[in-house]
Amino acid sequence: MGKNDLKLLVRYAVLIALTVVMTMVIHIPTIGTNGYLNLGDMVVFLAAIILGKKGGFIVGGFGSAMADLFLGYTHYAPITLIVKGLEGFIAASLLETKIGNDKPIFATSIAGVFMAFGYFIPEIFMYGKGAVASIPGNIMQGLLGAVSSVILYAALRKTKAVS
């Protein structure tokens, strides 16, 4: 394992851990779906910006699913692994386009909206019509993560903490 491999592995580990922490620190239970709102999306998008598609998927999926397990939302962990992983992957994919590169808030916002509907689909089977209640909160959570990640990344670039 070379120096660059170790550096990449540490980035993955730190961002997965941050995803878990930011998901767990503030988690607001939602009515009707036995889910919760959190700040983990900010780190998922930050991983997508820094690490690209693979990193966005791994950090988003595993970090968020681990938080579900630690918080006792085990019924959501497999769904979260896929939905949050795809959220990070989609954000990174869109960031590779011209418009995503020029306006990263666009790329992260689209992925945040995807996340809301990504949860909605399995929740229909779990909760029936009650699943609709999760959409507004999840969209707000995704958009908050989208905006805050772009702002945080810009600040980190100015301090040269990330390139």
Secondary structure, 3 states (H helix, E strand, C coil): CCHHHHHHHHHHHHHHHHHHHHHHHCEEECCCCCCEEECHHHHHHHHHHHHHHHHHHHHHHHHHHHHHHHHCCCCCHHHHHHHHHHHHHHHHHHHCCHHHHHCHHHHHHHHHHHHHHHHHHHHHHHHHHHHHHHHHHHHHHHHHHHHHHHHHHHHHHHCCCCC
